[in-house]
Amino acid sequence: MSADTAIDDLEEKWCAIVALSERMMMRARVGEWEEVAGIDLSRQQLLTQFFSAPLSPDRAETLAPELLKLRELNDRVIALGKQELDEVTARLSQLERSKEARAAYMVVR
C-alpha cells in the first residue's frame, strides 16, 4: 500500500467516523437510543482501526480540531442521554407513587 493510498484510507475512515458521530447525534435528538447504541458500535470499530497505528505528528496536529469536534458531539449525545434517563427516572418515580397511593386507597376502602 502506497503512502497516498494509506492517507486516503485514513481520510475515508475519519470521514466515516465523523458521519457516524453526527448520525448518533441526530438519532439521540429524537430519542432512538437503541439505534444510537448500534451506530456507536460501528463507530468504535472504525476508531479502533483508525488509531491502530501511530499518527505522524503532522497528521495528529491536523486532526486535533476534528477530535475536539468529535468530543463535542459525544458530549452532546451524553447530555441528551442523561436528560432522557432523568425523564425516565422521574416517570418511574411518579408511577411508583401512583401505585403506592392506589394500594393505600384499597386498604382504606
N, C-alpha and C positions, 0 to 999 in steps of 0.2 A: 504494500500500500504506500503510495507516494505521500509526501507531506501535504500537498494540496488536497488529496483525497481525504486524508485524516482530518484536516481542518474543516472541509465540507461536511464530513460525518459529524464532527463536534458541533458545528453550526446547526445542522439538522436536528441533532439530539436536543440542543439547547432550545431551539425554536419549539420543539415538541413539548419540552418541559414547561416552558412559559405558557404555551397554548393550553396544556392540561391544567395548569395552575389557574388560568383565567376561567376555564370551564368549571373548575371546582368552585370558584367564587360565584359564578352565575347560578350554579345548582344550589349552593348554600343560601343564596339570597331568597330562593323560592322554597327552601326547606326540604330539598331532596337529599337527605343525609346518606341514604344507602348508596346513591349514585356518587356522592362526594367521596365516600369511602372507597368505592371501586376505582374511581379516577385516581385517587391518591395512591392506590397500589400500583397502578400502571406508571404513575409519575415516579414513585420510589424506585422502581426497576430502572427507569431511564437515568435517574440521578446517580444510582449506583454505577451504572455503565459509564456515565459521563465523568465521574470522579474516580474511576478505577485506575487511571494513570495520572501522574502528576501533570499539572498545567505549567506551561512556561510562565516566567514572570510577566512577560508582556500580555499573555493571554489572561492571566489572573488579574492584572490591572484593568484590562478592558472589561472583564467580566464583573468586577466589583459593583458597579452601579446596577447591573442586571440582578445580581444577588440581593441587593437591597430591595429592588422591586419585587422579587420573589418572596422575600421575607415579609414585605408589607402585605402582599396578597395572603400569605399564610396567616399573618396576624389578624387580618380581617375575617378570614374563614373561621379562625379560632374564636374570635369575638362573637360572630354570629352563632357558632355552636354553643358557646356559653349562654348567650341570650336565649336560645332555644331550650337549653337544659333548665335554665331558671324558670322559663314559662311552663315547661312540663312539670317541674317540681311544684310550682305553685298550683297548677291544676290538680295534681295528685293530692296535695295537701288539702285543697278545698274538697275534693271528693271524699277523702278520709273524714274530714269534719262533718260532711253531709251524712256519711254512714253512721258516725257516732251519734249525731243528732237524731237520726231515724231510729237507731237502736234505743236511745233514751226515751223517745216518744213511745215506742212499742212497750217498754217496761212500765211507763207511767199509765198508759192507756189501759 
